[in-house]
Amino acid sequence: MANNSRFFFDEQSQENAKIKVIGVGGGGGNAINNMINMGLESVEYIALNTDAQALKNSMADIKVQVGSALTNGLGAGARPEIGREAVEENRHEIEESIENADMVFVTAGMGGGTGTGGAPVVAGIAKRRGILTVGIVTTPFECEGKVRKKYALEGITELKKNCDTVIVIPNERLLDIADENTSLMDAFAMANEVLYNATRGISDLILMPGLINLDFADVRTTMSDGGAAIMGSATAEGADRAEKAARAAINSPLLDGVSIRGARNVLVNISAGSNLGMRETTTATNIIHDEAGENAEIILGTVLDENFGDDIRVTVIATGFDLAEDRTTAKVASNDKGSLNKAAENAQANMQTNSKKPDVPKRFQRGTGDYYKGENNLKKLDTPSYLRRDLNVRKQEDSIEVPEEEEQKNEAQDNIAPFQSRTERIRKDDTDQPAFLRKIMD
């Protein structure tokens, strides 16, 4: 019997996108070990480090020791330039390790040597091969010092030049959600968990089934040349769990006091068990859309995972600030809707107030005459300005003490001929008069 089916499937297109996670340096290596331990599967892990000992403890699928000739298997000594040179030394091995990848996550703890200097180089290698390249990095805790923070900011600047999208997670903000008694090790573990959530929040949309499926093309649309990005994630349970999680995600301390408003694209991942309702999905999406603004394109995907039980997790990744705000990071203070509305009202009031003529000091006020033509005005200009304004330019000179005999002489002259006295005072310095007036007076 002939097969009359008119449906054809491209077997190659049904394959999942190949996603690789590259951990650069000690912080990046710790991050991917944590991702593996937490069960992030269906991605390939690559660890890059100058430190041979750290690589031995890595759980990555591929391990690349970089800069062995430069560092002799030791670390980069917290010097980003060494990390950069080390990665350049092994460029060929890195190119081979990311062969056939569709998407690459580059993760690192910024502020040290290998991660700070090497991550931008790794990202550049990937992006130049046409691979969607997303950087997910952390900034140091304040206790790690100003020098480390300075290196981190410089490294992030370079990373942005070589990635499609960069998500920066400020470690210091983790303290806002941590207990006062949180240890330093626990704080770094929290940072690794956030890196895990960011990576999984994106990769699950591509790799995991859901009520609303996204594919790699959707994610590429959102993140390709997205520039600076911000991420918030939150989990909630019980009544109104979707609303609670959505509001918590867009007000997350990880957003570092900024809003998703002004983003060109917003990627939303709603993860829950099979009990996820359509109304819950709509509620969460509407909250995020209202915050992002009418011009933002919301890319929504859901992931069904029975391990969530009665919990729901909402992850929001906003991109495209650089393009929407003239290539600058558009970050508006969050939790300030009331303040923003009030500021708008004040601005409107100021515009109305400013429409009136401002008060001007009397000496600068204009009269009602014609300022640029007319015989009378031109004649007035023949008289020096200090005479027109009746200013006594010799006031300071008159205040100087003079001999009594000279003073009496001046008083007599003033009593006899006030006009002559005034003329004599002016003539004490002929340069005070214009030349044509001196000729007339002579």
C-alpha positions as CSV (number, residue, x, y, z in Angstrom):
1,M,0.0,0.0,0.0
2,A,1.4,3.3,-1.0
3,N,2.3,5.9,1.6
4,N,0.2,9.0,0.8
5,S,1.5,11.0,3.7
6,R,2.4,14.5,2.8
7,F,4.2,15.2,6.1
8,F,8.0,15.3,6.0
9,F,10.4,15.7,8.8
10,D,14.0,17.0,8.6
11,E,15.7,14.6,11.0
12,Q,18.6,16.9,11.4
13,S,16.4,19.9,12.4
14,Q,14.9,17.7,15.2
15,E,18.2,17.4,16.9
16,N,18.8,19.5,19.9
17,A,21.1,22.4,19.7
18,K,24.6,21.6,20.9
19,I,25.3,23.7,24.0
20,K,28.7,23.9,25.7
21,V,29.6,25.5,29.0
22,I,33.1,26.8,29.4
23,G,34.4,27.5,32.8
24,V,37.5,29.8,32.7
25,G,39.8,30.0,35.7
26,G,39.2,28.8,39.3
27,G,35.8,30.5,39.6
28,G,34.6,29.2,36.3
29,G,35.8,25.7,37.1
30,N,33.9,25.7,40.5
31,A,30.8,26.9,38.7
32,I,30.7,24.1,36.2
33,N,31.4,21.5,39.0
34,N,28.4,22.9,40.8
35,M,26.2,22.7,37.6
36,I,27.2,19.0,37.2
37,N,26.4,18.2,40.8
38,M,23.0,19.9,40.5
39,G,22.1,17.9,37.5
40,L,22.3,20.2,34.6
41,E,22.6,17.7,31.8
42,S,22.4,17.7,28.0
43,V,25.3,20.2,27.8
44,E,29.0,19.6,27.4
45,Y,31.4,21.1,30.0
46,I,34.8,22.4,29.2
47,A,37.3,23.6,31.9
48,L,40.1,26.0,31.1
49,N,42.7,26.9,33.6
50,T,46.4,27.8,34.0
51,D,46.4,25.8,37.3
52,A,47.1,22.2,36.6
53,Q,46.1,21.1,40.2
54,A,42.6,22.8,39.8
55,L,42.1,21.0,36.5
56,K,42.6,17.6,38.2
57,N,39.7,18.3,40.5
58,S,37.4,19.3,37.6
59,M,34.5,17.2,36.6
60,A,34.3,18.7,33.1
61,D,34.1,16.5,30.0
62,I,37.0,18.3,28.4
63,K,39.9,19.9,30.3
64,V,42.3,22.3,28.7
65,Q,45.4,23.5,30.5
66,V,46.3,26.9,29.1
67,G,49.6,28.7,29.3
68,S,51.7,25.8,30.6
69,A,54.8,27.3,29.0
70,L,53.9,30.7,30.5
71,T,53.0,29.7,34.1
72,N,54.6,26.2,34.4
73,G,51.2,24.8,35.5
74,L,50.7,27.3,38.2
75,G,48.0,30.0,38.3
76,A,48.1,33.4,36.7
77,G,48.9,35.1,40.0
78,A,45.8,37.3,39.9
79,R,47.2,39.1,36.8
80,P,44.7,39.3,34.0
81,E,47.4,40.0,31.4
82,I,48.9,36.6,32.2
83,G,45.5,34.9,31.8
84,R,45.0,36.5,28.5
85,E,48.3,35.4,27.1
86,A,47.8,31.9,28.5
87,V,44.6,31.5,26.6
88,E,46.1,32.9,23.4
89,E,48.9,30.3,23.8
90,N,46.3,27.5,23.5
91,R,43.9,29.1,21.0
92,H,44.0,26.0,18.7
93,E,42.9,23.6,21.4
94,I,40.1,25.9,22.4
95,E,38.8,26.1,18.8
96,E,38.8,22.3,18.6
97,S,36.9,22.0,21.9
98,I,34.0,24.1,20.7
99,E,33.8,22.5,17.3
100,N,30.1,22.1,16.1
101,A,28.7,24.1,19.1
102,D,25.6,26.1,18.4
103,M,25.7,28.0,21.7
104,V,28.5,28.6,24.2
105,F,28.2,29.8,27.8
106,V,31.4,31.4,29.1
107,T,31.4,31.5,32.9
108,A,34.0,33.0,35.2
109,G,34.6,34.8,38.4
110,M,35.8,38.2,37.4
111,G,38.6,39.9,39.3
112,G,41.3,37.2,39.3
113,G,43.9,36.4,36.6
114,T,42.8,33.5,34.3
115,G,39.1,34.2,34.3
116,T,39.3,37.9,34.0
117,G,42.0,37.9,31.2
118,G,41.0,34.7,29.5
119,A,37.2,34.7,29.4
120,P,37.1,37.6,26.8
121,V,39.6,35.7,24.6
122,V,37.6,32.5,24.8
123,A,34.3,34.4,24.0
124,G,36.0,36.0,21.0
125,I,37.1,32.7,19.6
126,A,33.5,31.3,19.9
127,K,31.8,34.4,18.5
128,R,34.1,34.7,15.5
129,R,33.1,31.1,14.6
130,G,29.4,32.2,14.4
131,I,28.5,30.5,17.7
132,L,25.9,32.2,19.9
133,T,28.1,33.4,22.8
134,V,26.7,34.3,26.2
135,G,28.9,35.4,29.1
136,I,27.7,34.7,32.7
137,V,30.1,36.1,35.2
138,T,30.2,37.3,38.8
139,T,31.8,40.4,40.3
140,P,33.8,40.2,43.5
141,F,32.5,40.7,47.1
142,E,33.5,44.0,48.6
143,C,35.7,42.2,51.0
144,E,37.9,41.0,48.1
145,G,39.3,44.5,47.7
146,K,39.3,47.4,45.3
147,V,42.0,46.1,43.0
148,R,40.1,42.9,42.3
149,K,37.0,44.9,41.7
150,K,38.9,47.2,39.3
151,Y,40.2,44.2,37.4
152,A,36.7,42.7,37.3
153,L,35.1,45.8,35.7
154,E,37.9,46.0,33.1
155,G,37.4,42.3,32.3
156,I,33.7,42.7,31.9
157,T,34.2,45.6,29.5
158,E,36.4,43.4,27.3
159,L,33.9,40.5,27.6
160,K,31.1,42.6,26.3
161,K,33.1,43.3,23.2
162,N,33.3,39.6,22.5
163,C,29.9,38.2,23.5
164,D,26.4,38.4,22.1
165,T,25.0,38.9,25.6
166,V,26.7,39.3,29.0
167,I,24.9,38.6,32.3
168,V,26.7,40.1,35.3
169,I,25.8,38.7,38.7
170,P,27.0,41.0,41.5
171,N,28.2,38.8,44.4
172,E,27.7,41.6,46.9
173,R,24.0,41.7,46.2
174,L,23.8,38.0,47.3
175,L,24.3,39.3,50.9
176,D,20.9,41.0,50.7
177,I,19.2,37.6,50.5
178,A,21.7,35.8,52.8
179,D,21.5,35.2,56.5
180,E,23.7,37.3,58.7
181,N,25.5,34.2,59.8
182,T,26.3,33.0,56.3
183,S,29.8,31.8,56.0
184,L,32.2,32.9,53.2
185,M,32.1,29.4,51.7
186,D,28.3,29.5,51.7
187,A,28.3,32.9,50.0
188,F,30.4,31.6,47.2
189,A,28.2,28.5,47.0
190,M,25.2,30.9,46.5
191,A,27.1,32.6,43.7
192,N,27.6,29.3,42.0
193,E,23.9,28.5,42.4
194,V,23.0,31.7,40.7
195,L,25.3,30.9,37.8
196,Y,23.6,27.5,37.6
197,N,20.1,29.1,37.5
198,A,21.1,31.5,34.8
199,T,22.6,28.8,32.6
200,R,19.8,26.4,33.2
201,G,17.1,29.1,32.8
202,I,18.3,29.5,29.2
203,S,19.4,26.0,28.3
204,D,16.2,24.4,29.5
205,L,14.1,26.5,27.2
206,I,16.0,24.9,24.3
207,L,16.4,21.4,25.6
208,M,13.4,20.6,27.8
209,P,9.8,20.0,26.8
210,G,7.0,22.3,28.0
211,L,3.5,23.5,27.5
212,I,5.0,26.4,25.5
213,N,8.1,25.3,23.7
214,L,11.0,27.4,22.4
215,D,13.8,26.3,20.2
216,F,17.3,27.5,19.6
217,A,16.2,30.0,17.0
218,D,14.0,31.8,19.6
219,V,16.8,32.1,22.0
220,R,19.2,33.3,19.3
221,T,16.7,36.0,18.3
222,T,16.7,37.2,21.9
223,M,20.3,37.0,22.8
224,S,22.2,37.6,19.5
225,D,23.9,41.0,19.8
226,G,21.9,41.6,22.9
227,G,24.6,43.4,24.7
228,A,24.4,44.0,28.4
229,A,21.7,41.8,30.1
230,I,20.2,41.5,33.5
231,M,18.7,38.5,35.1
232,G,16.3,37.8,38.0
233,S,14.9,34.5,39.3
234,A,12.6,33.6,42.0
235,T,10.7,30.6,43.3
236,A,7.3,30.6,45.1
237,E,4.6,28.2,46.3
238,G,1.0,28.2,47.5
239,A,-1.7,30.6,46.5
240,D,-0.8,33.2,43.9
241,R,2.5,31.5,43.5
242,A,2.9,32.7,39.8
243,E,2.3,36.3,40.8
244,K,4.6,36.1,43.7
245,A,7.4,34.5,41.7
246,A,7.1,36.9,38.8
247,R,7.2,40.0,41.1
248,A,10.1,38.6,43.1
249,A,12.0,37.9,39.9
250,I,11.7,41.4,38.5
251,N,12.6,42.9,41.9
252,S,15.5,40.4,42.6
253,P,18.5,41.8,44.5
254,L,20.5,40.2,41.6
255,L,19.2,43.0,39.4
256,D,21.4,45.3,41.5
257,G,18.8,47.9,41.9
258,V,17.8,48.2,38.2
259,S,14.6,47.5,36.2
260,I,14.0,45.5,33.1
261,R,12.2,48.6,31.6
262,G,13.8,49.6,28.3
263,A,14.9,46.1,27.3
264,R,14.4,45.2,23.7
265,N,13.8,41.5,24.4
266,V,12.8,39.7,27.6
267,L,13.3,36.0,27.8
268,V,10.9,34.4,30.4
269,N,11.3,30.8,31.7
270,I,8.4,29.5,33.8
271,S,9.3,26.1,35.3
272,A,7.0,24.0,37.4
273,G,5.4,20.6,37.6
274,S,2.6,19.3,35.4
275,N,0.1,21.2,37.6
276,L,1.2,24.5,36.0
277,G,-1.9,26.3,34.9
278,M,-2.4,28.5,31.8
279,R,-3.9,31.3,34.0
280,E,-0.7,31.2,36.1
281,T,1.4,31.5,33.0
282,T,-0.6,34.5,31.8
283,T,-0.5,36.2,35.1
284,A,3.3,36.0,35.4
285,T,3.8,37.1,31.8
286,N,1.5,40.1,32.2
287,I,3.4,41.3,35.3
288,I,6.7,41.1,33.4
289,H,5.3,42.7,30.3
290,D,3.9,45.7,32.3
291,E,7.3,46.2,33.9
292,A,9.3,45.9,30.7
293,G,7.1,48.2,28.7
294,E,5.1,48.1,25.5
295,N,8.1,48.1,23.2
296,A,9.7,44.9,24.7
297,E,9.3,41.6,22.9
298,I,8.5,38.9,25.5
299,I,9.9,35.4,24.6
300,L,8.0,33.0,26.8
301,G,8.8,29.4,27.4
302,T,7.7,26.9,30.0
303,V,9.5,23.9,31.4
304,L,7.7,20.9,33.0
305,D,9.7,19.2,35.7
306,E,8.0,17.1,38.3
307,N,10.9,17.7,40.7
308,F,9.4,21.2,41.3
309,G,6.5,19.7,43.2
310,D,4.2,22.5,44.2
311,D,6.8,25.2,43.5
312,I,7.1,27.5,40.5
313,R,10.2,29.2,39.3
314,V,10.2,32.3,37.1
315,T,13.4,33.4,35.5
316,V,13.6,36.7,33.6
317,I,16.5,37.6,31.3
318,A,16.3,41.1,29.7
319,T,18.5,42.0,26.8
320,G,19.0,44.7,24.2
321,F,19.6,47.6,26.6
322,D,22.6,48.8,24.6
323,L,20.6,49.1,21.4
324,A,17.6,50.6,23.1
325,E,19.6,53.2,24.9
326,D,22.2,54.3,22.4
327,R,24.7,51.6,23.2
328,T,24.7,52.3,26.9
329,T,23.5,50.0,29.7
330,A,19.9,51.0,30.4
331,K,19.4,50.6,34.1
332,V,16.6,52.3,35.8
333,A,16.2,52.1,39.6
334,S,13.7,49.4,40.5
335,N,11.1,49.3,43.2
336,D,10.4,53.0,42.4
337,K,7.3,53.0,40.3
338,G,5.8,55.6,42.7
339,S,9.0,57.7,42.6
340,L,9.1,57.5,38.8
341,N,5.5,58.7,38.5
342,K,6.1,61.5,41.0
343,A,9.2,62.5,39.1
344,A,7.1,62.6,35.9
345,E,4.6,64.8,37.6
346,N,7.3,67.1,38.9
347,A,8.8,67.3,35.5
348,Q,5.5,68.3,34.0
349,A,5.0,70.9,36.7
350,N,8.5,72.3,36.0
351,M,7.7,72.6,32.3
352,Q,4.6,74.6,33.0
353,T,6.4,76.8,35.5
354,N,9.3,77.3,33.1
355,S,6.9,78.4,30.4
356,K,6.7,81.7,32.3
357,K,9.4,84.2,32.0
358,P,12.0,83.7,34.8
359,D,12.8,86.4,37.3
360,V,15.8,88.4,36.0
361,P,17.9,90.7,38.1
362,K,16.9,94.3,37.4
363,R,20.2,95.3,36.0
364,F,19.9,92.6,33.3
365,Q,16.3,93.3,32.4
366,R,15.5,94.5,28.9
367,G,13.6,97.7,28.2
368,T,10.9,98.1,25.7
369,G,12.9,100.0,23.0
370,D,14.3,98.9,19.7
371,Y,17.7,97.3,20.4
372,Y,19.2,97.0,17.0
373,K,18.1,100.1,15.0
374,G,16.9,103.7,15.4
375,E,18.7,107.0,15.5
376,N,17.9,107.7,19.2
377,N,19.5,104.4,20.3
378,L,22.6,105.1,18.3
379,K,22.9,108.5,19.8
380,K,22.7,107.0,23.3
381,L,25.6,104.8,22.4
382,D,27.8,107.9,21.9
383,T,27.8,108.3,25.7
384,P,30.0,105.9,27.7
385,S,28.0,103.2,29.5
386,Y,29.0,104.3,33.0
387,L,27.7,107.8,32.3
388,R,24.4,106.5,30.9
389,R,24.0,104.4,34.1
390,D,25.1,107.3,36.3
391,L,27.8,105.2,37.9
392,N,30.6,106.9,40.0
393,V,33.7,105.2,38.7
394,R,35.9,107.1,41.1
395,K,34.0,106.0,44.2
396,Q,36.9,104.0,45.5
397,E,39.3,106.7,44.8
398,D,37.2,109.3,46.6
399,S,37.2,107.0,49.7
400,I,41.0,107.4,50.0
401,E,42.1,109.7,52.8
402,V,43.6,113.0,51.5
403,P,45.3,115.9,53.3
404,E,42.9,118.3,55.0
405,E,44.1,121.2,52.9
406,E,43.4,119.3,49.7
407,E,40.0,118.2,51.0
408,Q,38.9,121.8,51.8
409,K,40.0,122.8,48.3
410,N,37.8,120.0,46.8
411,E,34.9,121.0,48.9
412,A,35.2,124.6,47.7
413,Q,35.2,123.5,44.2
414,D,32.2,121.3,44.7
415,N,30.3,124.2,46.2
416,I,31.2,126.6,43.5
417,A,30.9,124.5,40.4
418,P,29.6,120.9,40.9
419,F,29.6,120.2,37.2
420,Q,33.1,121.4,36.8
421,S,34.2,119.3,39.8
422,R,32.7,116.2,38.3
423,T,34.4,116.9,35.0
424,E,37.8,117.4,36.7
425,R,37.5,114.1,38.4
426,I,36.7,112.4,35.2
427,R,39.6,114.1,33.5
428,K,42.1,112.8,36.1
429,D,42.3,109.8,33.9
430,D,41.8,110.7,30.2
431,T,41.8,107.1,29.2
432,D,38.3,106.7,30.8
433,Q,36.8,108.7,28.0
434,P,36.5,107.5,24.4
435,A,38.8,109.3,22.0
436,F,36.1,111.2,20.1
437,L,34.7,112.6,23.4
438,R,38.1,113.7,24.6
439,K,38.6,115.6,21.3
440,I,35.2,117.3,21.7
441,M,35.9,118.2,25.4
442,D,39.3,119.6,24.5
